[in-house]
Amino acid sequence: MREAVIAEVSTQLSEVVGVIERHLEPTLLAV
């Protein structure tokens, strides 16, 4: 059970990181 929760959390984290990177990329390129 715990392993499934960890897998789900890590998947959600990777999705969030991907979204953040997409938002930050234009900002970083503009600097």
Distance bins in CASP14 RR format, pairs under 12 A and 6 or more apart:
PFRMAT RR
TARGET T0000
AUTHOR 0000-0000-0000
RMODE 2
METHOD distances of the structure
MODEL  1
1 7 0 0 0 0 0 1 0 0 0 0 0
1 8 0 0 0 0 0 1 0 0 0 0 0
2 8 0 0 0 0 0 1 0 0 0 0 0
2 9 0 0 0 0 0 1 0 0 0 0 0
3 9 0 0 0 0 0 1 0 0 0 0 0
3 10 0 0 0 0 0 1 0 0 0 0 0
4 10 0 0 0 0 0 1 0 0 0 0 0
4 11 0 0 0 0 0 1 0 0 0 0 0
5 11 0 0 0 0 0 1 0 0 0 0 0
5 12 0 0 0 0 0 1 0 0 0 0 0
6 12 0 0 0 0 0 1 0 0 0 0 0
6 13 0 0 0 0 0 1 0 0 0 0 0
7 13 0 0 0 0 0 1 0 0 0 0 0
7 14 0 0 0 0 0 1 0 0 0 0 0
8 14 0 0 0 0 0 1 0 0 0 0 0
8 15 0 0 0 0 0 1 0 0 0 0 0
9 15 0 0 0 0 0 1 0 0 0 0 0
9 16 0 0 0 0 0 1 0 0 0 0 0
10 16 0 0 0 0 0 1 0 0 0 0 0
10 17 0 0 0 0 0 1 0 0 0 0 0
11 17 0 0 0 0 0 1 0 0 0 0 0
11 18 0 0 0 0 0 1 0 0 0 0 0
12 18 0 0 0 0 0 1 0 0 0 0 0
12 19 0 0 0 0 0 1 0 0 0 0 0
13 19 0 0 0 0 0 1 0 0 0 0 0
13 20 0 0 0 0 0 1 0 0 0 0 0
14 20 0 0 0 0 0 1 0 0 0 0 0
14 21 0 0 0 0 0 1 0 0 0 0 0
15 21 0 0 0 0 0 1 0 0 0 0 0
15 22 0 0 0 0 0 1 0 0 0 0 0
16 22 0 0 0 0 0 1 0 0 0 0 0
16 23 0 0 0 0 0 1 0 0 0 0 0
17 23 0 0 0 0 0 1 0 0 0 0 0
17 24 0 0 0 0 0 1 0 0 0 0 0
18 24 0 0 0 0 1 0 0 0 0 0 0
18 25 0 0 0 0 1 0 0 0 0 0 0
19 25 0 0 0 0 0 1 0 0 0 0 0
20 27 0 0 0 0 0 1 0 0 0 0 0
20 28 0 0 0 0 0 1 0 0 0 0 0
21 27 0 0 0 0 0 1 0 0 0 0 0
21 28 0 0 0 0 1 0 0 0 0 0 0
21 29 0 0 0 0 0 1 0 0 0 0 0
22 28 0 0 0 0 0 1 0 0 0 0 0
22 29 0 0 0 0 0 1 0 0 0 0 0
24 30 0 0 0 0 0 1 0 0 0 0 0
24 31 0 0 0 0 0 1 0 0 0 0 0
25 31 0 0 0 0 0 1 0 0 0 0 0
END
